[in-house]
Amino acid sequence: MKFQNAPKKSLGQNFLIDKNIINKIISICNITKEDKILEIGAGYGYLTEEIEKLKPKKIYAIEKDEKIANIIIKKFEKSKNINVINEDILKILKKKSLDKNLIIFGNLPYNISSQILASLILLGKWPPWYKKMIFMFQEEVAKRILAKSGSKEYGRLSILANWRLEVKKHFNVSKNCFSPSPKVNSTILSFTPIKKYKYKLKNPKNLEMITRILFSNRRKMLNKNFKKLFKNHDAISKKLKINLTKRPEEINSDTFYKIAIEYEALLG
């Protein structure tokens, strides 16, 4: 397929063009006429076009590439319920001026997919302004999100994602369904906010910081990095029953949430 503008590697542009897969993605969520949709990385509007057929109340189509955004603005100029926004989604998320109860769809740019997901998890206010997210990730990123402790894929992304979201894998998508074709296959995941999640934190970014420090040397024992967090590391490790000779990948998610709670308790 030829595009009016050559896809940019710098923006991770690989456009999903398979209509069967597009409709399969949309069918994950029962879109009604009362729903409002946020689409991240609208591209040339193939997904937008199919969502519009279901006549939701509003579609916010985010596209960072100015030339492509102008193309879809013209494409949907007669559609009253589609608002094309030419901006970086990460900047939009920082503004905190989004609509409420949105369903978010996204064929996320591979180069910032983890960053986008983390931004949507680490919101200060919970339940969040969205009610469901349906995202396409590079297959290896999806495996990291779904990973359990003890596996080589397990790490920060899994711990963050499963903290207050219900994560579900739906299906894999062949690289042949895109233009240009990426080097790897993709996976569709959905995320539903857990309204009453178990481990409450005053500042969600503390969890992000703790996992970053403890996984900075994932092949080494926890001991050295744990001392960076706690002066009284022996007392905390005994309280939480953590063996500091273990590697971070051997510690389950619940323990990381408890570590974050202990860290906040010391801050006062």
WOQUILIN-V602965 format. One record per residue. RES is the residue in one letter. OMEGA is omega in whole degrees, -180 to 180 (NA if undefined). Layout:
RES & OMEGA
RES & OMEGA
This chain:
M & 178
K & 179
F & 179
Q & 175
N & 180
A & 178
P & -177
K & 177
K & -178
S & 179
L & 180
G & -174
Q & 170
N & -171
F & 177
L & -175
I & -178
D & -175
K & 178
N & 178
I & 178
I & -180
N & 177
K & 178
I & -178
I & -177
S & 178
I & -179
C & -179
N & -177
I & 179
T & 180
K & 178
E & -175
D & 174
K & -172
I & 170
L & 179
E & 180
I & -179
G & -174
A & -180
G & -179
Y & 172
G & 180
Y & 177
L & 180
T & -178
E & -178
E & 177
I & -178
E & -180
K & 179
L & 175
K & 175
P & -177
K & -177
K & 173
I & 173
Y & -178
A & -178
I & 177
E & -176
K & -177
D & -174
E & -179
K & 179
I & 178
A & 179
N & 178
I & -178
I & 172
I & 179
K & -179
K & -176
F & -175
E & 179
K & -179
S & -176
K & -175
N & 179
I & 178
N & 179
V & -178
I & -180
N & -178
E & 176
D & -178
I & -180
L & 176
K & 179
I & -179
L & 180
K & -177
K & 179
K & -178
S & -178
L & 179
D & -180
K & 176
N & -180
L & 167
I & -176
I & 172
F & 177
G & 164
N & -166
L & 175
P & -175
Y & -173
N & 180
I & -176
S & -180
S & -180
Q & 178
I & -180
L & -180
A & 179
S & -179
L & 177
I & -170
L & 178
L & -180
G & -178
K & -180
W & 2
P & -175
P & 180
W & 176
Y & 179
K & 176
K & 175
M & 177
I & -172
F & 171
M & 179
F & 167
Q & -172
E & -178
E & 176
V & 177
A & 179
K & 178
R & 179
I & -176
L & -171
A & 175
K & -179
S & -179
G & 179
S & -177
K & 180
E & -175
Y & 179
G & -173
R & -174
L & 178
S & -179
I & 179
L & -175
A & -175
N & 180
W & -180
R & 174
L & 171
E & -174
V & -180
K & 174
K & 180
H & 179
F & 176
N & 180
V & -180
S & 177
K & -180
N & 179
C & -176
F & 170
S & -10
P & -178
S & 177
P & -178
K & -174
V & 175
N & -178
S & 180
T & 177
I & 176
L & 172
S & -177
F & 179
T & -179
P & 173
I & -174
K & 180
K & -180
Y & -166
K & -171
Y & -177
K & 177
L & 178
K & 180
N & -178
P & -178
K & 175
N & 177
L & 178
E & -179
M & -179
I & 179
T & 179
R & -180
I & -175
L & 178
F & -179
S & 173
N & -170
R & -179
R & -179
K & -180
M & -180
L & -168
N & -174
K & -179
N & 178
F & 179
K & 177
K & -178
L & -172
F & 172
K & 179
N & -173
H & -180
D & -179
A & -179
I & -179
S & 178
K & -180
K & -177
L & 179
K & 180
I & 174
N & -174
L & 174
T & 178
K & 175
R & -179
P & -179
E & 179
E & -178
I & -177
N & -175
S & -178
D & -180
T & 177
F & 178
Y & 178
K & 176
I & 180
A & 179
I & 178
E & 179
Y & 179
E & 179
A & 179
L & 179
L & 179
G & NA
